[in-house]
Amino acid sequence: MAQAGEKLIGGIPLFAGIERAELDGFLRIFQPVSFSAGAAVVRQGQPADGAFIIEAGDADVVTALPGGGAAAVATLGPGSVLGEMALLESGTRSATVTARSPVASHFIERDGFRMLLAQRNGAAFTIQGRITLTLCQRLRELNAKIVAHDPAGNATPAMEEGVSAGGPRRGECPFDWRRFLPVLPLFRRHAAAAIDEFAGLVHALELERGHALFRQGDPSTACYVVIRGAIEIAGARNGRRHRIGILGPGRLCGTLALIEGQPHSMSAAARENTVLLEIGSAAFERLFRGKDRLAARFQETVNQELLQALSRTNNHLTRLIS
């Protein structure tokens, strides 16, 4: 099984360049699964508990449309990976996949994948990072589509004429933010020692209403956790600002640019007086690339945030198009 699996995934970008020794443990969680022609591999709306790698055969991907009917999305062939997002977080299938011909595949269960992460398996961490990058790319594309499909713009008064030039005041906070962390969803699964360690890596800052946190096109030097207040994310097009969303307490901001190593594709400004925690690029690298318990928790949090943002942004886009 290991030799067959290694040959199968050798040409798939998700697994490219991973050393054989690291792959051995990963290949042991592969489960062979076959489907006859016409059988459903997955159905839209059903719980997603893992990913499939197609070894032989072809399958059609179809998604139901909000107003009724369905649309063909893609055709998957040998070497295709289906449902890799389910390895990161539970959710539901976003499309129905039907075998066009007999399909031989391998199923990777999320629980097995999470077990490998807990065991600090290098291949699992590499694959998780690549899936996260895919999430970032999809979210960036969805944000761009929202801006393109919103010609009238929906800027708030604070954003219409551009945000204020004043920046954040670092090291200032009107309350004891460390004691506030455990009540945020972001940290509820963290032990007290892990929260203390995280707090030692970040800096508090205060941003007044209407002031910019970062601007579209700025280089990325940090990401942020909203502790109190709200941050408005907006994109500019044809001289107008288009609101993408509002980030409240516990939400992460600015992670896409850091993960992708690109300038900010959107602007961020305080919707009201806001307190944030700044995670500098060095601290982010330590958390996002690390393999210890704190890093694993942080990576899990980033992926959950990205998946939730994808869902909200996709709903936003659907409403605009409708």
C-alpha positions as CSV (number, residue, x, y, z in Angstrom):
1,M,0.0,0.0,0.0
2,A,2.8,2.4,0.9
3,Q,4.6,1.9,-2.5
4,A,1.3,2.3,-4.4
5,G,0.4,5.5,-2.4
6,E,3.9,7.0,-2.9
7,K,3.7,6.4,-6.7
8,L,0.2,8.0,-6.8
9,I,1.0,11.2,-4.9
10,G,4.4,11.7,-6.5
11,G,3.0,14.0,-9.2
12,I,0.5,15.9,-7.0
13,P,1.5,19.4,-6.0
14,L,0.0,19.1,-2.5
15,F,2.6,16.4,-1.8
16,A,5.5,17.5,-3.9
17,G,9.0,17.6,-2.4
18,I,8.1,15.8,0.9
19,E,10.8,13.4,1.9
20,R,10.1,9.6,1.8
21,A,10.7,9.2,5.6
22,E,8.1,11.8,6.4
23,L,5.6,10.3,3.9
24,D,5.7,6.8,5.4
25,G,3.5,7.7,8.4
26,F,1.2,9.8,6.2
27,L,0.6,7.0,3.7
28,R,-0.5,4.6,6.5
29,I,-3.7,6.5,7.0
30,F,-4.7,6.1,3.3
31,Q,-7.9,4.0,2.9
32,P,-8.7,2.5,-0.6
33,V,-12.2,3.3,-1.7
34,S,-13.9,2.5,-5.1
35,F,-17.0,3.8,-6.8
36,S,-18.9,2.4,-9.8
37,A,-19.9,4.6,-12.7
38,G,-22.8,6.9,-11.7
39,A,-22.2,6.5,-8.0
40,A,-21.9,9.6,-5.8
41,V,-18.5,10.1,-4.3
42,V,-19.8,12.9,-2.1
43,R,-23.1,14.9,-2.0
44,Q,-23.5,18.6,-1.6
45,G,-24.5,19.4,2.0
46,Q,-23.4,16.2,3.6
47,P,-20.8,16.3,6.4
48,A,-17.2,16.5,5.2
49,D,-14.9,14.3,7.2
50,G,-11.9,13.9,5.0
51,A,-10.3,14.1,1.5
52,F,-10.2,11.8,-1.5
53,I,-7.3,11.3,-3.9
54,I,-8.4,9.8,-7.3
55,E,-6.1,7.1,-8.5
56,A,-8.0,6.0,-11.6
57,G,-11.2,7.1,-13.4
58,D,-13.0,10.4,-13.8
59,A,-15.7,12.2,-11.8
60,D,-17.9,15.3,-12.4
61,V,-18.3,18.1,-9.9
62,V,-21.8,19.8,-9.9
63,T,-23.0,22.4,-7.5
64,A,-26.6,23.4,-6.7
65,L,-27.4,27.1,-7.4
66,P,-29.2,29.3,-4.8
67,G,-32.1,30.0,-7.2
68,G,-32.6,26.4,-8.3
69,G,-30.9,24.3,-10.9
70,A,-27.3,23.2,-10.9
71,A,-24.0,24.1,-12.6
72,A,-21.1,21.8,-13.7
73,V,-18.0,23.0,-12.0
74,A,-15.2,20.7,-13.0
75,T,-14.1,17.2,-14.0
76,L,-11.7,15.4,-11.8
77,G,-9.2,12.8,-13.1
78,P,-6.3,10.7,-11.8
79,G,-4.2,12.6,-9.3
80,S,-7.0,15.0,-8.4
81,V,-7.5,15.8,-4.7
82,L,-11.1,16.3,-3.6
83,G,-12.2,17.9,-0.3
84,E,-8.8,18.7,1.2
85,M,-10.3,21.5,3.2
86,A,-12.1,18.9,5.3
87,L,-8.7,17.8,6.7
88,L,-8.5,21.1,8.5
89,E,-12.0,21.5,9.9
90,S,-15.4,19.9,10.0
91,G,-18.0,21.3,7.6
92,T,-20.2,20.3,4.7
93,R,-19.5,19.3,1.1
94,S,-19.9,22.3,-1.2
95,A,-20.7,20.3,-4.3
96,T,-21.8,16.8,-5.5
97,V,-19.2,14.7,-7.1
98,T,-20.4,11.8,-9.3
99,A,-18.2,9.0,-10.8
100,R,-18.3,9.4,-14.6
101,S,-16.5,6.0,-15.0
102,P,-15.4,3.5,-12.3
103,V,-13.3,5.4,-9.8
104,A,-10.5,4.0,-7.6
105,S,-9.4,6.4,-4.9
106,H,-7.8,6.7,-1.5
107,F,-9.6,8.4,1.4
108,I,-7.8,10.4,4.1
109,E,-9.8,10.7,7.2
110,R,-9.6,14.0,9.1
111,D,-9.1,12.3,12.5
112,G,-6.1,10.4,11.1
113,F,-4.7,13.6,9.7
114,R,-5.2,15.4,13.0
115,M,-3.5,12.5,14.8
116,L,-0.4,12.9,12.6
117,L,-0.3,16.6,13.4
118,A,-0.5,15.8,17.1
119,Q,2.5,13.4,16.6
120,R,4.4,16.3,14.9
121,N,4.5,14.5,11.6
122,G,6.5,16.6,9.2
123,A,4.5,15.6,6.1
124,A,1.2,16.5,7.8
125,F,2.5,19.9,8.8
126,T,3.7,20.6,5.2
127,I,0.4,19.5,3.7
128,Q,-1.5,21.6,6.2
129,G,0.5,24.7,5.3
130,R,-0.1,24.1,1.6
131,I,-3.9,23.8,2.2
132,T,-3.8,27.0,4.2
133,L,-2.1,28.8,1.3
134,T,-4.9,27.5,-1.0
135,L,-7.5,28.9,1.4
136,C,-5.7,32.3,1.2
137,Q,-5.7,32.3,-2.6
138,R,-9.4,31.5,-2.7
139,L,-10.3,34.2,-0.2
140,R,-8.2,36.8,-2.1
141,E,-10.0,35.8,-5.3
142,L,-13.4,36.0,-3.6
143,N,-12.6,39.5,-2.2
144,A,-11.6,40.7,-5.6
145,K,-14.9,39.4,-7.1
146,I,-16.9,41.2,-4.4
147,V,-15.2,44.5,-5.3
148,A,-15.9,43.8,-9.0
149,H,-19.6,43.0,-8.5
150,D,-20.3,46.0,-6.3
151,P,-20.1,48.9,-8.7
152,A,-22.0,51.3,-6.6
153,G,-19.8,50.8,-3.6
154,N,-21.0,50.5,0.0
155,A,-18.4,52.7,1.9
156,T,-19.3,53.9,5.4
157,P,-19.0,57.6,6.1
158,A,-15.7,57.1,7.8
159,M,-14.3,55.4,4.8
160,E,-15.8,57.4,1.9
161,E,-13.2,60.1,1.8
162,G,-10.4,57.9,2.9
163,V,-9.3,57.0,6.3
164,S,-7.4,59.3,8.7
165,A,-3.7,59.4,8.5
166,G,-3.0,58.8,12.2
167,G,-1.7,55.4,13.0
168,P,-1.9,53.0,16.0
169,R,-0.5,53.9,19.4
170,R,1.7,51.0,20.4
171,G,2.0,49.9,24.0
172,E,-1.2,51.6,25.0
173,C,-4.3,49.8,26.3
174,P,-7.0,51.1,28.5
175,F,-7.5,47.7,30.3
176,D,-5.6,44.6,31.3
177,W,-5.8,42.8,27.9
178,R,-4.0,39.7,29.1
179,R,-6.9,38.8,31.5
180,F,-9.4,39.4,28.7
181,L,-7.9,36.8,26.3
182,P,-9.5,33.6,27.8
183,V,-13.0,34.9,27.1
184,L,-12.3,35.3,23.3
185,P,-13.3,32.3,21.1
186,L,-9.7,32.4,19.7
187,F,-8.2,31.3,23.0
188,R,-10.9,29.1,24.6
189,R,-9.1,25.9,23.8
190,H,-5.7,27.2,25.0
191,A,-4.3,26.3,28.4
192,A,-3.3,29.2,30.6
193,A,0.4,28.6,30.0
194,A,-0.1,28.7,26.3
195,I,-2.0,32.0,26.5
196,D,0.8,33.4,28.6
197,E,3.4,32.3,26.1
198,F,1.3,33.8,23.3
199,A,1.0,37.1,25.2
200,G,4.8,37.3,25.4
201,L,5.0,37.3,21.6
202,V,2.6,40.1,20.9
203,H,2.2,43.8,21.5
204,A,-1.0,45.7,22.4
205,L,-1.9,48.8,20.4
206,E,-4.9,51.2,20.3
207,L,-6.4,52.6,17.1
208,E,-8.8,55.5,17.1
209,R,-12.0,55.4,15.0
210,G,-11.4,56.1,11.3
211,H,-7.6,55.6,11.5
212,A,-5.9,53.2,9.1
213,L,-4.3,49.9,10.4
214,F,-2.9,49.2,6.9
215,R,-3.7,50.3,3.4
216,Q,-4.2,48.4,0.2
217,G,-0.8,47.8,-1.4
218,D,1.2,48.3,1.8
219,P,3.9,45.7,2.5
220,S,2.9,43.2,5.2
221,T,4.9,43.4,8.5
222,A,2.4,42.0,11.0
223,C,-1.1,40.5,11.6
224,Y,-3.5,41.4,14.3
225,V,-6.1,40.1,16.8
226,V,-9.0,42.3,17.5
227,I,-9.5,42.5,21.3
228,R,-12.0,45.3,21.6
229,G,-13.8,47.4,18.9
230,A,-14.1,46.6,15.2
231,I,-12.0,46.8,12.1
232,E,-13.5,47.4,8.7
233,I,-12.0,45.7,5.6
234,A,-12.4,47.5,2.3
235,G,-11.1,47.2,-1.2
236,A,-10.6,50.1,-3.7
237,R,-11.6,50.1,-7.3
238,N,-12.1,52.9,-9.8
239,G,-11.7,55.5,-7.1
240,R,-14.3,53.9,-4.8
241,R,-14.0,51.9,-1.6
242,H,-16.0,48.7,-1.3
243,R,-16.6,47.2,2.1
244,I,-15.7,43.5,2.4
245,G,-16.5,42.9,6.1
246,I,-16.3,43.9,9.7
247,L,-14.0,42.1,12.1
248,G,-14.9,42.2,15.8
249,P,-13.3,40.9,19.0
250,G,-11.4,37.6,18.6
251,R,-11.0,38.0,14.8
252,L,-7.7,37.8,13.0
253,C,-6.7,40.6,10.6
254,G,-3.9,40.8,8.0
255,T,-3.0,37.1,7.9
256,L,-3.4,36.6,4.1
257,A,-0.6,38.9,3.2
258,L,1.8,37.4,5.7
259,I,1.1,33.8,4.6
260,E,1.3,34.6,0.9
261,G,4.3,37.0,1.3
262,Q,2.4,39.6,-0.7
263,P,1.3,43.3,-0.1
264,H,-2.1,43.8,1.5
265,S,-4.8,43.3,-1.1
266,M,-7.3,45.3,1.0
267,S,-7.3,48.2,3.5
268,A,-8.1,48.0,7.2
269,A,-9.3,50.8,9.4
270,A,-10.9,51.2,12.8
271,R,-14.7,51.3,12.6
272,E,-14.6,52.5,16.3
273,N,-12.0,52.9,18.9
274,T,-10.2,49.6,18.8
275,V,-7.6,47.6,20.8
276,L,-5.6,45.0,18.9
277,L,-2.7,42.7,19.5
278,E,0.1,43.0,17.0
279,I,1.8,39.8,15.9
280,G,5.0,40.8,14.1
281,S,6.4,38.9,11.2
282,A,9.0,37.1,13.3
283,A,6.5,36.0,15.9
284,F,4.1,35.0,13.2
285,E,6.7,32.9,11.5
286,R,7.5,31.2,14.7
287,L,3.8,30.4,15.3
288,F,2.8,29.6,11.7
289,R,5.8,27.4,10.8
290,G,6.4,25.8,14.2
291,K,5.5,22.3,15.3
292,D,5.1,22.7,19.1
293,R,1.7,22.7,20.8
294,L,1.3,26.5,20.8
295,A,2.2,26.7,17.1
296,A,-0.2,23.8,16.3
297,R,-3.0,25.6,18.1
298,F,-2.3,28.9,16.3
299,Q,-2.3,27.1,12.9
300,E,-5.6,25.5,13.7
301,T,-7.0,28.9,14.7
302,V,-5.7,30.5,11.4
303,N,-7.3,27.8,9.3
304,Q,-10.6,28.0,11.2
305,E,-10.6,31.8,10.7
306,L,-9.9,31.4,6.9
307,L,-12.6,28.8,6.5
308,Q,-15.2,31.0,8.3
309,A,-14.1,34.0,6.2
310,L,-14.5,32.0,3.0
311,S,-18.0,31.0,4.0
312,R,-19.0,34.5,4.9
313,T,-17.4,36.1,1.8
314,N,-19.0,33.5,-0.5
315,N,-22.4,34.3,1.0
316,H,-21.7,38.0,0.6
317,L,-20.8,37.5,-3.1
318,T,-23.9,35.3,-3.7
319,R,-26.1,38.1,-2.3
320,L,-24.4,40.7,-4.5
321,I,-24.8,38.6,-7.7
322,S,-28.4,37.8,-6.8
